[in-house]
Amino acid sequence: QVQVVESGGGSVQAGGSLRLSCAVIGSPSNIDAINWYRQAPGKQREMVAGVGSNGGIKYGDSVKGRFTISLDNAKSTVYLKMNGLKPEDTAVYYCSVATSGPTKDYWGQGTQVTVSS
């Protein structure tokens, strides 16, 4: 049984920082990528950052230069360090583990990030 558990959300003022954690429990096989998404009320889900099985990293345009994704293999945890937070970063942040053979995405329950001006 694979579980994805996010933590680290909270409320901060603009310009502040938070670090989100995504713990992957159950050792899924054939992980293709682990991605962070976010969804604000009334808006579409947006890809924030991701790390591939080959170590490749990608960021959404709106967070480049401010957010950093990193992977701790020993802890089976992916981190999202968010600096220079803006009110428009307010959203529920979700972690997703994409696997293949068969193709399946595992999602966490999300963690709320609120940035006040």
C-alpha positions in Angstrom: 0.0 0.0 0.0 1.5 3.3 -1.1 0.9 6.5 0.8 1.9 10.0 0.1 1.9 12.4 3.1 2.5 16.1 2.8 3.4 18.4 5.7 4.9 21.7 6.4 2.1 24.1 5.3 1.1 27.1 7.3 0.5 30.8 7.3 3.2 33.3 6.6 3.5 36.9 5.6 4.6 37.9 2.2 8.4 37.5 1.7 8.5 34.6 4.2 9.5 31.0 3.7 8.2 27.6 4.2 9.4 24.1 3.6 7.0 21.4 2.5 7.7 17.7 2.9 6.3 14.8 0.9 6.9 11.4 2.5 6.4 8.4 0.2 5.5 5.4 2.2 5.3 1.9 0.9 8.3 1.9 -1.5 6.4 2.0 -4.9 8.3 0.5 -7.7 9.1 2.2 -11.0 8.8 5.8 -9.9 9.0 8.1 -12.9 8.7 11.4 -11.1 7.6 13.1 -7.9 5.8 16.4 -8.5 4.4 19.2 -6.4 1.1 20.8 -7.6 -1.0 23.5 -6.1 -4.6 24.6 -6.5 -6.1 27.8 -5.3 -9.8 28.3 -4.9 -11.5 28.8 -8.3 -8.3 28.1 -10.2 -7.0 25.2 -12.1 -4.4 22.9 -10.6 -0.9 24.1 -11.4 2.4 22.2 -11.5 4.9 23.8 -9.2 8.0 21.6 -9.3 9.0 18.1 -10.1 12.0 15.8 -9.9 12.4 12.8 -12.3 13.9 9.4 -11.7 16.9 10.6 -13.8 17.4 13.5 -11.4 16.0 16.0 -13.8 14.2 19.0 -12.2 11.6 21.3 -13.5 9.7 24.3 -12.1 6.6 26.2 -13.0 7.3 29.6 -14.5 5.6 31.4 -11.6 8.0 29.9 -9.0 11.3 29.8 -10.8 14.1 31.4 -8.7 12.0 31.2 -5.5 11.2 27.6 -4.9 13.6 24.7 -4.7 12.8 21.0 -4.9 15.1 18.4 -3.4 15.1 14.6 -2.8 16.3 12.7 0.2 16.4 9.1 -1.0 17.3 7.7 2.5 14.1 9.2 3.9 12.0 8.7 0.8 11.0 12.3 1.1 10.8 15.2 -1.3 11.1 18.7 -0.1 9.8 22.0 -1.5 11.6 25.0 -0.1 9.6 28.1 -0.8 11.3 31.5 -0.4 10.0 34.9 -1.2 6.4 33.8 -0.8 3.7 36.0 -2.4 0.0 36.2 -1.7 -0.6 34.5 -5.0 1.2 31.5 -3.8 -1.7 30.8 -1.5 -3.1 27.4 -2.3 -3.4 23.8 -1.3 -0.2 22.1 -2.2 -0.3 18.5 -3.3 2.4 15.9 -3.8 2.1 13.3 -6.6 4.1 10.2 -7.2 4.0 9.1 -10.8 4.8 5.4 -11.5 4.9 3.2 -14.6 4.4 -0.5 -15.3 1.4 0.0 -14.7 0.9 3.7 -15.0 -0.5 5.1 -11.7 -0.3 8.3 -9.8 -0.4 8.4 -6.1 -1.6 11.7 -4.4 -1.4 13.0 -0.9 -4.2 14.8 0.9 -2.6 18.2 0.5 -1.3 20.9 2.8 -2.6 24.5 3.0 -0.2 27.4 2.4 -1.5 30.8 3.1 0.5 34.0 2.4 -0.8 37.3 3.7 0.2 40.7 2.4 
